[in-house]
Amino acid sequence: MAKASVLAPRADDFPRWYQDLVNKAELADNGPVRGTMVIRPYGYGLWERMQAEMDARIKATGTQNAYFPLLIPQSYLTREADHVEGFAPELAVVTHAGGKELEEPAVVRPTSETIVNEYFSKWVQSYRDLPLLINQWANVVRWELRPRLFLRTTEFLWQEGHTAHATYEEARDFAARIQRHVYGDFLRDVLAMDFVSGRKTVKERFAGAINTLTLESMMGDGKALQMVTSHELGQNFAKAFNTRYLSREGSQELVWQTSWGSTTRMIGALVMTHGDDDGLRVPPRLAQIQAVVLAVKGDESVLAKVREIGDLLTAAGVRVHVDDRTDVPFGRRAVDWELKGVPVRIEVGPRDLENGTAMLARRIPGGKEPVAIDSLVRLLPSVLEQDQALLLAQSRARREARTADVTTVEEAVEAAVAGGWARIPWADLGAEGEARLAEHAVTVRCLVGADGSVPESEDAPGNVALVARAY
């Protein structure tokens, strides 16, 4: 079978390879307005699976879904100074509607902390109303100067959680819980993606937050990608919007808050982490199609058998697609499914049928072998779990092999420019060193403790800065 040579080689031109793969695997197209995208059905199917997996984990924390308006009065954003300053360059503002100029411009939602707090201040009256745990699945607009499909687009899809708590400790612990048990578990157990969990520096944290937690993953070219973030907002927005509650002791107190989010950027991360020169490789637990059953030829007995196999695997809980389009050449179909990264192909032709076997092609480790058709229902679940584990192991091995321990800014820059990460003691780097890194388009992705844990403060003894070039 011919290989999928329609992609630029990853090692020669990683950005071109990425664009080719997004296009050829039918994940997305550029939209008509610069920076927007059209997510195609196969790409949107990946997002739906991500949504379902994360939504279940979010709801397990007691959080409920809600929806807030796309248009936000511009005056809301000006109430929190750091917030409006951080987002001002990215705002899209509506000044005219209905044929006339608006009395107050409306901002197209870049994030919802301000409008959420406008309503939290109405909904929270007493300690009995806390904690208030809300999540929203929506779209946002942030005007992007250098767009790239999924990674940086003017409009993208996401979920954003917003919570209010009675104490600082409750808010802090909830932000950490989201980071570990919603995002961390999802990235590791579903996306099969290795990551480092840490806290952002003051320079890199979310506008209006007192602390930002992040999960950073290494892409196939050695650059970092911020996968998800979870923010401790302190009482900054509560002060701006007068979000108070009556305590058990009868005093009026400001709430403590968090916000946290993940986006369609994760589809881009999936491509860059697991993709190879033949296309995408989708982790089996994520894949909307875990196995495709292909009829090699249009023989009626072959068609009947592939449909039977599809029914049996579906009944066994495998997500299956039967490809019986024998008017399309088999080689083209096989290459298309390989490009799309379906974990397993089960190929059946007349000779296979005579032998009671099917050809089992495994996308993730590669290779194919004949297996007894009668063994497929028993065999496939273990194959899928093996391949899920292999992707995670490969992701972790890449990060470990391409992370260097350094002691100077110059060494950190050298490691990042060479296509890797660097670890440097924060005491040796500091804010001054962070500024010097920026001159070379290198950033501190996060701070971690000496033991790899998330540090309690930026200046905790033994903190290590994780340094890289990033998307």
Secondary structure, DSSP 8 states (H G I E B T S, - for coil): ----TTS--TTT-HHHHHHHHHHHTT-EEE-SSTT-EEE-HHHHHHHHHHHHHHHHHHHHTT-EE----SEEEHHHHTTSHHHHHHHGGG--EEEEETTEEEEEEEEE-S--HHHHHHHHHHH--BGGG-SEEEEEEEEEE---SS-BTTTB-SEEEEEEEEEEESSHHHHHHHHHHIIIIIIIHHHHHTS----EEEE--TTTS-TT-SEEEEEEEE-TTS-EEEEEEEEEEETHHHHHHT-EEE-TTS-EEE-EEEEEEEETHHHHHHHHHH-BTTB----TTT-S-SEEEEESS--HHHHHHHHHHHHHHHHTT--EEEE--TTS-HHHHHHHHHHHT-SEEEEE-HHHHHHTEEEEEETTT--EEEEEGGGHHHHHHHHHHHHHHHHHHHHHHHHHHTEEE-SSHHHHHHHHHTTSEEEEEHHHHHHHHHHHHHTTT-EEEEEE-TTSS--SSTT-TT-EEEEE-B-
